[in-house]
Each structure stands twice: as structure tokens, then as C-alpha cells.
Amino acid sequence: MLLLGGATVSGAQEPAACRWTADTATVRDAVLFGVTAPEPTNVLAVGAVVNSQGRARTLVRHWDRSSWETQPITNVNDQHHQLNDVAVAPDGTAWAVGERSGRKTKTVVQRYDGTSWLMHSSLNPSEDKNLPNGVDVAPSGDVYVAGARWNAKRQYRTMVHRYDGEAWKPFRSTYPGILWDLDVIADDDVWAVGAKITASGGGASVAVHFDGTRWTEVAMPSPGDGFNVLYDVSAAAPDDVWAVGEWYRRGEPRAWIVHFDGTSWSAPEIPDFTTYVSPAGSRPSTPTLRSQWARTRTQRTAAS
């Protein structure tokens, strides 16, 4: 199964009678950005909810196959807090990442130990903005986080951190851009996707691969000269990886899907319809990478 907007790939065939249904147990003034479903009785969704003071607070919802419940979770202070993604480890614990923002934007990492959510240590390589967008856990238990940071030259740089059970370690960033998501097949087989800033200031889709030693950018087909970006990635196998996002054609957004077959990325033909696939859920006013980041962050905070 392949879901656009948040790519999820499963080897199981979708039942003929399968259909989407709306859940009535909604939370008012809330938004969800990430979801993981390791088991039918264990589904976690994360995001933010606006409190009575108009501030966004972290939100975790859990599904046990019969009902949704909100799990208690802490916030550092009275700044705006949100969680962008969540992943479950092989031992049943869970990790959620996000950010807290005021005059500066700092990383937020929460760990579920099987009983409660606890604030975990995290890295903030930038003095101004640190944006963790995606998290995944390797079969070994190591945790990977991908996103972006704002450097001294006032540029976004890709950001990837790894937690080995003892400490967080940053990987060196090699180009200006942002990573929206990653999928960890193994500690020597990790994919991260997003966009890199082009010479004109726009954005071009990027996929980088970690082989256990170094990160390497892998050639990506281009849908055209306009803005394009990948927002989510999921691997069914090392030679069966999918990523989704958007690209612009004559100013109109189009769905953008690419596939890795173990050797190279290609773009399968899809219906030519105008749509917008993004974690923010609404179309940006201008198709530039910088405006997209600004609009997405504003919408994600939900209380600016």
C-alpha cells in the first residue's frame, strides 16, 4: 500500500473491501503531523494542540484498535511546542521529535519507555533555528533524526543526528537544503529525502543514502525546471523504495512520486492532475523553497 502525503509502503495486498473512515474522536484546535502503526493495536499519531492561552503544546494520540486516547506528555516551558514525527523501536519503546519556538527554535525529542513519555536529550547545532522533521529507528535500536538547521550565513543546511544508546552524534552537512523524512532499513542502509537550494534560490528534490560510513547524494530524475521537493520516503525492501512530494508546472502544483529499484531512482507515470502533497496540507503562495519553509512552519505552529 502506498499513501501520498505520508508515504507508507507495505508488502501486504490491500483487501478489496478496504476503505477509509473518519474517526469521530477528534481533538479541537489540534493538528497531527506524523503517524506510525507497528501493530493493529498500537498506532501513534503526534502533532500539536492549542491550549486556552493560545499556545501550541505537544500532542500524542494512541489507538488500541477500539478507541483513541491522548497520552500525557510534558513541555519544556511556555514556548510553542509541536511534534513532527514518531517511530517505534524494536523493543516497543517509541521516539517522537519536534521543536519548540520562541525567539529561537530548538529541538524536542521525547521517548516513550513503555509507561510514559519523557523528555530526552537532543542536539541544537544552530544558535537560531533547528528543525527536526523525521525520525526512524534501526533494527539495532539506533535512532536517526533528519531535518535542517540555520547556519551563520543565514542558510538552511541539512541536518542528520544519530543516537547510539549513549549519546547523539551529528553527521556533517554537505549542502544547503532541508530533509523532510528518512527511512532506516538498517544501520548501513538509510534513505533521507527533501530538497536542496538551487543557484536561483528555488528547490530541487534530493535523496541521500547512508551506507554505514558516509552519506551520498543519489541522482534523482527531474520533473522540470520548476520547484520540486520530496516530503516522505518509505522502503518495502532495499531495492523497493518510494518517495513522494510535489513539483510545479506553469505555476500549478503536481503530485511527484519516485521509485528506487536498488540501482537508480525513476519517476513512474502518474495521472496528470493538479494536487498538493505536503506535510502542511495547503498550497504555498509562491513556489520557492524559502517561502514553503516559512509557510509550513507558520501552519505547523498553529498559534503564531
C-alpha positions in Angstrom: 0.0 0.0 0.0 1.3 3.5 -0.9 -0.2 6.5 0.8 0.5 10.0 -0.7 1.3 12.9 1.7 2.9 10.5 4.2 4.4 7.6 2.3 3.8 4.1 3.8 4.7 1.0 1.9 3.5 -2.5 2.9 4.1 -5.8 1.2 0.6 -7.0 2.1 -2.2 -6.6 -0.5 -5.0 -4.2 0.3 -8.3 -6.1 0.9 -10.9 -5.5 -1.7 -13.3 -4.2 0.9 -10.7 -1.8 2.5 -12.0 1.8 2.8 -11.1 4.9 4.7 -13.4 6.0 7.5 -13.4 9.2 9.6 -12.8 8.9 13.3 -15.2 10.9 15.5 -12.9 11.1 18.5 -11.3 14.4 17.3 -9.3 16.9 19.3 -10.3 20.5 18.9 -7.7 23.1 17.8 -5.2 20.4 17.0 -3.2 19.1 14.1 -1.3 15.9 13.5 1.9 15.7 11.5 3.2 12.1 11.9 1.9 8.6 12.4 3.2 5.1 12.9 1.4 1.8 13.1 3.7 -1.1 14.2 0.7 -3.2 15.2 -3.1 -3.0 14.7 -3.4 -2.4 18.4 -0.6 0.1 18.7 -1.0 3.2 16.5 0.7 6.5 17.5 0.0 9.9 16.0 1.8 13.1 17.0 1.3 16.9 16.5 0.2 19.9 18.5 -2.8 21.2 20.2 -3.6 24.9 21.1 -4.3 25.4 24.8 -6.6 28.0 26.4 -3.7 30.5 26.4 -3.3 30.2 22.6 0.0 28.3 22.7 0.7 25.1 20.8 1.6 22.1 23.1 2.8 18.7 22.1 0.1 16.1 21.3 0.3 12.3 21.3 -2.7 10.2 20.4 -2.8 6.4 20.7 -5.1 3.9 19.0 -5.6 0.4 20.6 -8.0 -0.8 17.8 -11.1 0.3 19.7 -10.6 3.9 20.6 -8.2 6.9 20.6 -6.7 8.4 23.7 -4.5 11.3 24.4 -1.3 10.3 26.2 0.2 12.7 28.8 3.4 14.4 27.6 5.5 17.2 29.0 6.7 20.5 27.5 9.9 22.3 28.4 8.4 25.8 29.0 5.6 28.0 27.8 7.0 28.3 24.3 5.2 26.9 21.3 5.8 23.1 21.1 5.0 20.6 18.4 5.9 17.1 17.4 6.6 16.4 13.7 7.2 12.6 13.6 7.1 9.4 15.6 8.7 6.0 15.3 8.6 2.8 17.3 11.7 0.9 18.2 12.2 -2.9 18.1 11.9 -3.1 21.9 8.5 -1.4 21.9 9.7 2.0 23.1 8.9 5.0 20.9 10.6 8.2 19.8 9.0 11.5 18.8 10.8 14.6 17.5 9.7 18.2 17.0 10.6 21.7 18.0 9.9 24.5 20.5 10.0 28.0 19.2 10.1 31.5 20.6 12.9 33.9 19.6 14.9 30.8 18.7 13.8 27.3 17.6 15.2 24.3 19.5 14.8 20.6 19.0 12.4 18.5 21.1 13.0 14.8 21.5 10.6 12.6 23.5 11.0 8.9 24.4 8.2 6.5 25.4 9.6 3.9 27.8 6.5 1.7 27.8 4.8 3.6 30.6 5.2 7.3 30.0 6.7 9.9 27.7 9.9 11.6 28.9 11.9 14.5 27.6 15.2 13.2 26.1 18.5 15.0 25.4 19.0 16.4 21.9 21.4 18.4 19.8 21.0 22.0 18.7 23.8 22.8 16.3 22.3 26.2 15.3 22.1 29.2 17.6 18.9 30.3 15.9 16.8 27.5 14.2 16.9 23.7 14.5 14.1 21.8 12.7 13.9 18.1 13.2 11.3 16.8 10.7 11.7 13.0 10.6 12.7 10.1 12.9 13.2 6.4 12.5 14.7 3.6 14.5 17.1 0.9 13.0 16.7 -2.8 13.9 19.7 -2.3 16.1 17.8 0.3 18.2 19.9 3.3 17.0 17.7 6.4 16.4 18.1 8.7 13.4 16.7 12.2 13.1 16.6 14.3 9.9 15.8 17.9 9.3 17.6 21.3 8.9 19.5 23.9 10.8 20.1 27.6 10.2 23.8 28.4 9.8 25.8 31.6 10.4 25.4 32.6 6.7 21.6 32.5 7.2 21.2 29.4 5.1 19.3 26.2 5.8 21.7 23.2 5.9 20.6 19.6 6.0 20.8 18.0 9.5 21.0 14.3 10.5 21.7 13.1 14.0 22.1 9.5 15.3 21.6 8.2 18.8 23.6 5.0 19.6 22.1 4.4 23.1 24.6 6.6 24.8 24.8 10.0 23.0 23.6 11.9 20.0 26.2 12.3 17.2 25.7 14.7 14.2 26.6 13.8 10.7 28.4 16.5 8.6 26.1 18.6 6.4 27.4 19.0 2.8 24.9 21.3 1.1 22.2 23.9 1.7 18.7 22.4 2.0 16.3 20.6 4.2 15.4 17.0 4.8 11.8 16.2 5.5 11.9 12.5 6.2 14.0 9.4 6.4 13.6 5.6 6.5 16.1 3.3 8.2 16.3 -0.2 6.7 19.5 -1.0 8.6 22.4 1.0 10.1 24.1 0.6 6.7 21.1 1.4 4.6 19.3 4.7 5.4 17.5 7.0 3.0 16.6 10.6 3.6 14.7 12.9 1.3 13.9 16.6 1.0 15.1 19.5 -1.2 18.3 21.4 -1.8 18.5 25.1 -2.6 19.4 25.7 -6.3 21.5 28.6 -7.6 18.3 30.5 -8.4 17.0 30.2 -4.8 14.4 27.6 -5.7 14.3 23.9 -4.7 15.2 20.6 -6.3 14.3 17.2 -4.9 17.1 15.4 -3.2 17.7 11.8 -1.9 20.7 10.9 0.2 21.8 7.5 1.2 23.9 6.3 4.2 25.9 3.1 3.7 27.1 2.9 7.3 30.2 5.0 6.6 29.1 8.1 4.6 26.1 9.9 3.2 25.9 10.2 -0.6 23.5 12.1 -2.8 21.9 9.7 -5.3 20.9 11.1 -8.7 17.2 12.0 -8.9 15.1 12.5 -12.0 13.8 16.0 -12.5 10.2 16.7 -13.4 11.1 20.0 -14.9 12.7 23.4 -14.3 10.3 24.4 -11.6 10.3 24.0 -7.8 10.1 20.3 -6.7 10.6 18.6 -3.3 10.2 15.2 -1.7 8.4 15.1 1.7 8.2 11.5 2.6 10.0 8.2 2.0 9.3 4.6 2.8 11.1 1.3 1.9 9.4 -2.0 1.4 12.9 -3.5 0.8 16.4 -2.3 -0.1 15.5 -2.5 -3.8 12.0 -1.1 -3.4 11.9 2.4 -2.0 9.2 5.0 -2.6 9.2 8.8 -2.1 6.5 11.4 -2.6 6.3 15.2 -2.9 5.3 17.9 -5.3 6.5 19.8 -8.4 5.3 22.8 -10.2 4.3 23.0 -13.8 3.4 26.5 -15.1 2.8 27.6 -11.5 0.5 24.8 -10.7 1.4 22.0 -8.2 1.5 18.4 -9.3 1.9 15.2 -7.4 5.5 13.9 -7.5 6.4 10.2 -7.0 9.7 8.5 -7.4 10.9 4.9 -7.0 14.3 3.3 -6.3 14.8 -0.2 -7.7 18.1 -0.9 -6.0 20.1 0.8 -8.7 18.6 4.1 -9.6 15.6 6.4 -9.0 12.9 6.8 -11.6 9.6 8.5 -11.8 6.6 6.2 -12.6 3.9 7.8 -14.7 1.0 9.1 -12.7 -2.3 10.8 -13.7 -1.7 14.4 -14.7 -3.9 16.1 -12.1 -3.3 19.3 -10.0 -2.8 18.5 -6.4 -0.6 19.4 -3.5 1.2 16.8 -1.4 2.9 18.3 1.7 3.1 18.0 5.5 1.5 21.4 5.8 -1.7 20.5 3.9 -2.2 23.7 1.9 -0.7 25.3 -1.2 2.1 27.9 -0.7 1.6 31.3 -2.2 4.8 31.1 -4.3 6.7 28.0 -5.5 10.0 28.8 -3.8 11.8 26.7 -1.2 12.2 29.5 1.3 8.6 30.6 1.2 7.5 26.9 1.5 9.5 26.5 4.7 8.2 29.8 6.2 4.6 28.9 5.4 4.9 25.3 6.6 6.4 26.4 9.9 3.7 29.0 10.5 1.0 26.5 9.8 2.6 23.8 11.9 2.9 26.1 15.0 -0.8 26.7 14.7 -0.6 29.5 17.2 1.8 32.1 15.9 
